[in-house]
Amino acid sequence: MVVIIITAGGCRYDKQEFIPCSDISDTLKKFNASVSHIIQNNCAKSPDCHARGGLSGVEFTNYTQIRANVDRIRLRAVVQQTMPAAGPLPPLEIAKIRCWIDNGAKDD
């Protein structure tokens, strides 16, 4: 006999608001105007993370490094929302990164 117990307070998933690219101005989808600042302030700010010489071994301090890791950034920060380590980015910042990547992850 198998007994399944379902509890009301079990697993909890706080789904963040999805913001479509059409709701974000073109300026905010650009690397230098927005995405670079998000990454510098959240991913490359401490030696434990993606700063120059950081423990992660992967630097996000300039466009070339960030562009080379765009798939990793999409997966960890946008899809899984497991980075930065301090907790997921706010929905608008996630949307800016996602839209920048979807538009070719160009340097401007």
LINTAHU-V908243 format. One record per backbone hydrogen bond with DSSP energy under -1.0 kcal/mol. CO is the residue of the C=O (numbers start at 1). NH is the residue of the N-H. E is the energy in kcal/mol with one decimal. If there is no record, write none. Layout:
co: (CO | CO)
nh: (NH | NH)
e: (E | E)
This chain:
co: (13 | 20 | 21 | 27 | 30 | 30 | 31 | 34 | 35 | 36 | 37 | 38 | 39 | 39 | 43 | 46 | 47 | 49 | 50 | 51 | 54 | 62 | 63 | 64 | 66 | 67 | 69 | 70 | 71 | 72 | 73 | 74 | 74 | 75 | 76 | 76 | 84 | 90 | 91 | 92 | 93 | 94 | 95 | 96 | 97 | 98 | 99 | 100 | 101)
nh: (15 | 23 | 24 | 30 | 34 | 35 | 36 | 38 | 39 | 40 | 41 | 42 | 43 | 44 | 50 | 49 | 55 | 56 | 60 | 54 | 57 | 66 | 67 | 68 | 69 | 70 | 73 | 74 | 75 | 76 | 77 | 78 | 79 | 80 | 82 | 83 | 87 | 94 | 95 | 96 | 97 | 98 | 99 | 100 | 101 | 102 | 103 | 105 | 104)
e: (-1.2 | -1.8 | -1.9 | -1.4 | -1.3 | -1.7 | -3.2 | -1.9 | -2.5 | -2.8 | -2.3 | -1.3 | -2.9 | -1.9 | -2.9 | -1.9 | -3.2 | -1.3 | -2.8 | -2.5 | -1.2 | -2.3 | -3.4 | -1.9 | -1.0 | -1.4 | -2.6 | -2.5 | -2.3 | -2.8 | -2.4 | -1.0 | -2.7 | -3.4 | -2.2 | -1.5 | -2.0 | -2.2 | -2.4 | -2.2 | -2.1 | -2.8 | -2.9 | -2.2 | -2.5 | -2.9 | -1.5 | -2.6 | -2.0)
